[in-house]
Every structure is written in structure tokens, then in C-alpha cells.
């Protein structure tokens, strides 16, 4: 009798502890996220809006599996608990074709739907795919540094450090590379992330729906300054953007090869800066620098192997 009471108390404690932990985790989540903006869940651009819809669809389909599983888990645990002597043992239910079809069929259908959605969305949200618009896209070259972001506007003869200005409702065609360890460019409210890698270029297309300020960051650990490697994206009207372009093209600070080498040095505290673009080949020079180093390294290896043979 005493052992039965101990087991009952222990089960009650387990139920209480599990419930408390679940409520505590939910409470902590609500406290941490309360009043905070979560850009991924508050899209402000064409691509981000489609990604948000994809997240909702995926989570919704997932609930068709997760929710019934947990309901069955607690129902079965309660029904077949040690203290319930009325629960019937029905081993013949193991091979019930109807039930087997149900709990295998639903997950298979959901997986099939997810596969179809993944195929469609992968092509629809391809970062290399240009956005349809009647407006001329703005071309921006992006270089990931340690630990800063350099944005070059080749068509406007200007460049910026740690911020990017774009006109609203206008496609922005980004071409990215890195003059540092591999990095990841991400503006959660506008588009998904894409990698920036040395010796090669990648592409990303985005567009802001309205005027606003959006946070950009890196999504790839790249050293001690990684946590502060942030930038701002300022979406403005077309008139304001053209006014800024004219003012920026006459900036007192000129971006030459020598100046670039200076700002490319590792630094965690560089402020937002605007440059007048003097050396227009900086982006291509950065890519070719690593291509040349790679070719030289491979050539040296082949020569060494040839001499060894």
C-alpha cells in the first residue's frame, strides 16, 4: 500500500513538473519576444512576403502531424496508466488496416505536399531570379569585409559603408563577394540570405514595398567582430533617392584603391560613410585578387608535383 502511494505521488510530481516546465518555457518565450520586432514575421518586401507565406504554410501542415501525435500521446498515457484497471488490452488493433492507413497515409500526403511546395518555391524564390517591374533596377555591388559591408553603386559613381539607400517599389539587383572569410548577407524584412564568398560573385534581388528603415546583418560567424557586423537599409522615395545620389556623387571622401585597402582592414567600429567612387573596378579587382591567388597556388602545386615525379 505504501509503495502504491509513493508511485502515485511520484507520478503526480512528474505531471506537475512537466506542466510547470511547459508553462515556464512558454512564459519565457512570450517575455523575450514581447514588444520586439521580428522582421521575418513582419515582411516589408516582395520576396520576404512570399517567404512569410511559405513559413505559414509549412508550419500549418506540420501541425497536422504534431498536434494529433501529442493528443494521442497524452490520451494513451492517461488511458493506460497503471491506476486505470478498466483499460482494455486490445493487441488485435496492431494490424488494423484502417488505422494503419490513417497514421501512415496522412504523413505521406503532407510530405508529398511539402515536396511540391518546395519545388515550386525553390524556383519562384531563386535569389538569382530578377524581379518583374516596370522600373529600372538599381545595381549594387556588395563586398563583405572584416567586419563591415561596402556597397558600390557603379551606375551612380558612389559607394557607402555600412548602409544602403534604395528607392521604394524598385528592384535592387545585388552582386556580392567577400574580401574576408565567407559571409552571409541578410535583410530579414526584405529577402532571404545569400552567401558572399571570396573569388566569386553571388546574386540577390530584393525590393522594398514602402519607405522605411530595415536592419541588415550577417548570418554567418566570421570572427570576433561578427556580432556587430550590421548595416541599415534605407528605403526612400524616388525623388529623395535621386537627390541623395547627386549629393553622394560629390562627397568629399573619394573611394580609390588606396582608400579601399584602408577600410578593408579588420575594424569593428567604422561608422556609416558615403564615398565618391573614383576607382570603378574595385569589385572586379577584389574577385580577381583571389582568382589570381588561387591560380598561383594551383600552378605552384602542379610544378611541385611535376618536380617530385
Buried (B, 14 or more C-beta within 10 A) or exposed (E): EEEEEEEEEEEEEEEEEEEEEEEEEEEEEEEEEEEEEEBEEEBBBBBBBBBBEBEEBBEEBEEBBEEEEEEEEEEEEEEEEEEEEEEEEEEEEEEEEEEEEEEEEEEEEBEEBBEEBEEEBEEEBEBEEEBEEEEEBBBBBBBBBBBBBBBBBBEBBBBBBBBBBBBBBBBBBBBBBBBBBEBBBBBBBBBBBBBBBBBEBBBBBBBBBEBBEBBBBBBBEBBEBBEEBBBBBBBBEEEBBEEBBEEBBEBEEEBBEEBBEEBBEEEBEBEEBBBBBBBBEBBEEBBEEBEEEEEEEEEEEEEEEEEEE
